[in-house]
Amino acid sequence: MSNPVVLSEPQPVAKPDDRIKALVKKAEDVTTDDSIPIKRYWHSGRELLRMANVYLDEKNFERSFILYMKYIM
């Protein structure tokens, strides 16, 4: 016999402007270190863009937005 599925209560959806603010706050968590060569940051930036494009293609708009914001900050 299988176990019954227990559904949790639906979570309220935040207002669009609150969601954007939360996503931007996640993207602001970027630090730099002067001892790391700029070439490594350049490669990391290219990888951020590649990953953001993959998320966008998958219609995962929140993750792609966060990565694009990290790139431009």
MOMOGI-V226566 format. One record per residue. PHI is phi in degrees with one decimal (NA if undefined). Layout:
<<PHI> <PHI>>
//
This chain:
<<NA> <-89.3> <-77.0> <-69.2> <-83.5> <-101.8> <-94.9> <-86.5> <-64.9> <-64.5> <-85.7> <-66.3> <-89.0> <-71.6> <-63.1> <-55.4> <-67.5> <-69.5> <-64.6> <-62.9> <-59.5> <-65.4> <-67.2> <-64.5> <-61.3> <-62.8> <-74.4> <-72.1> <-79.5> <-124.9> <-123.0> <-125.1> <-132.3> <-64.2> <-82.3> <-89.5> <-61.2> <-60.0> <-60.4> <-66.4> <-63.8> <-62.0> <-64.9> <-64.5> <-64.1> <-62.8> <-67.6> <-57.7> <-63.8> <-62.0> <-65.3> <-61.7> <-65.5> <-63.4> <-60.9> <-64.5> <-61.3> <-83.4> <64.4> <-95.7> <-67.5> <-67.1> <-65.4> <-66.3> <-60.4> <-60.1> <-67.8> <-61.9> <-66.4> <-60.6> <-65.2> <-85.6> <-84.7>>
//
